[in-house]
């Protein structure tokens, strides 16, 4: 199975040199999510562990914005008329997108410009690494529309990234976090000029692509699984994971390259 051969209808996707670049595709509306784009993104990320032509994903902005979250007309209005059963099916689907991103086994880099709010902020949160422009405005807006801040895993994941008190402030107030704040708090790994955002994201993607991809998969897996482990369990799990990685050819290649004082060429096996 290859992603290059997969046609997406509700978001943009381009695969080149083992890097997939995806983005929402309604720039005139600041790239809101719809029922269809939620579901298609969920299914796309669910398929990633089984594809052979993607090692890294860049979740990019489009038209100067990342995402304005759930579409007011296409999602919010219909939700006010749904039964509890229908509402739970929807909230589980949105959560399944986050779970699919966490479990996709590939590093995912968010390249955030402009508006990144609501479910858009959650998608950025669910990425492994995040770059932003100085104009990035990130907000978890759920309380602004009468909902709880505990949406799509925010109360579990955001405190682990920026700390409990800072996460509580953003989730209770729904206020916007500036790019400067996001970088200082650890939400953003780097702030770059808007003109170089996508270039910097792809430079990082190529660096990861050219690294030991099997080991990256193991790193991402352990980062997710160790949330619910004790220290003793985590140390044992990492011992087993590292022993598995030591059986790869990439580990052997790295050793031989070191001996020859050469840069190792990883092949992901």
Secondary structure, 3 states (H helix, E strand, C coil): CCCCCCCCCCCEEEEECCEEEEECCCHHHCCCECHHHHHHHHHHHHHHHHCCCCCEEEECCECCECECCECHHHHHHHHCCCCHHHHHHHHHHHHHHHHHHHCCCCEEEEEECCEEECHHHHHHHHCCEEEECCCCEEECHHHHHCCCCCCCCHHHHHHHHHCHHHHHHHHHHCCEEEHHHHHHHCCCCEECCHHHHHHHHHHHHHHHHCCCHHHHHHHHHHHHHHHHCCHHHHHHHHHHHHHHHCCCHHHHHHHHHHHCCCCCCCCCC
